[in-house]
Amino acid sequence: MIDFRPLTEADFPILCEWLNSPHMRAHYQKTPTTIEEVQGKYSERLSPSHPTHCHIAFYRGKPFGMLQCYLLRNYPDFASEMGEHDGVAVDLFIGEPRFMGRGLGKAMLRSYVLNVVPSIFPQDCKCFICHAKENKIAIRGSLSAGFLPYRDVIEGGVESLLLSFDRPI
Ligand SMILES: CC(C)(COP(=O)(O)OP(=O)(O)OC[C@H]1O[C@@H](n2cnc3c(N)ncnc32)[C@H](O)[C@@H]1OP(=O)(O)O)[C@@H](O)C(=O)NCCC(=O)NCCS
């Protein structure tokens, strides 16, 4: 029921709309953004050679969220904050508010780490996701997707929980 495809330039308007949704303010996109900023930030990520790989998630053919994955070792500052330098980090959000709270967040995360991440990073079996301690829904969703609490970290000055997922080989 959930499909993924790589982000394209044609997704930038909806991505901008999603990032500016009120539910994104608390944790993922703390300040409003413009279409020019979205283009500036995400255009370079469209190249398969960019270290961050972005995907749009679809439910029954309707786009509803975005995920991205990247090797920690390509982002040494973030890796230092996490205290981990190997493995794949994942970020995610549901952009369409009407798709929230229906089990799709946990389902898309599990499907992504089992089906998409291995196709991009076949050698790396460990995935990480980091959530602010206050983001209880995200933490519950990641636990339900099969992640386990790994360590407490401070991300960007915010008390957070790093969770890990070991993909079966
Ligand atoms: C985090 C996010 C992806 C979760 O997706 P979701 O579809 O809303 O959540 P799910 O329906 O999969 O539910 C996840 C868990 O939270 C619980 N939950 C969901 N909505 C809830 C609510 N409003 N109140 C209390 N619990 C809630 C669910 O019961 C589930 O827990 P369980 O598996 O133990 O039953 C989504 O809420 C989101 O995009 N939030 C904004 C961006 C964000 O915070 N991203 C993560 C930062 S890295």
The ligand as an ORCA input file, in Angstrom:
! r2SCAN-3c Opt
* xyz 0 1
  C       6.262     11.362     13.295
  C       5.242     10.954     12.243
  C       5.964     10.509     10.971
  C       4.433      9.762     12.793
  O       3.494      9.364     11.821
  P       1.937      9.133     12.165
  O       1.346      8.469     11.003
  O       1.352     10.418     12.604
  O       1.983      8.167     13.411
  P       1.380      6.683     13.462
  O      -0.081      6.761     13.163
  O       2.225      5.779     12.653
  O       1.516      6.374     15.013
  C       2.766      6.251     15.659
  C       2.505      6.012     17.136
  O       2.064      7.230     17.747
  C       0.749      7.060     18.273
  N       0.008      8.273     17.938
  C      -0.237      8.746     16.692
  N      -0.904      9.907     16.777
  C      -1.086     10.136     18.095
  C      -1.722     11.197     18.819
  N      -2.297     12.239     18.200
  N      -1.696     11.151     20.180
  C      -1.104     10.125     20.821
  N      -0.481      9.082     20.180
  C      -0.493      9.108     18.833
  C       0.170      5.850     17.597
  O      -0.781      5.188     18.402
  C       1.425      5.001     17.390
  O       1.793      4.365     18.600
  P       1.674      2.753     18.758
  O       2.343      2.149     17.559
  O       2.390      2.494     20.042
  O       0.202      2.479     18.767
  C       4.265     12.111     11.892
  O       3.478     12.383     13.028
  C       4.953     13.371     11.438
  O       5.297     13.475     10.281
  N       5.156     14.364     12.347
  C       5.734     15.653     11.971
  C       7.184     15.587     11.558
  C       8.045     14.875     12.563
  O       7.949     15.083     13.772
  N       8.943     14.026     12.039
  C       9.875     13.271     12.840
  C      11.025     14.119     13.201
  S      12.527     13.336     12.781
*
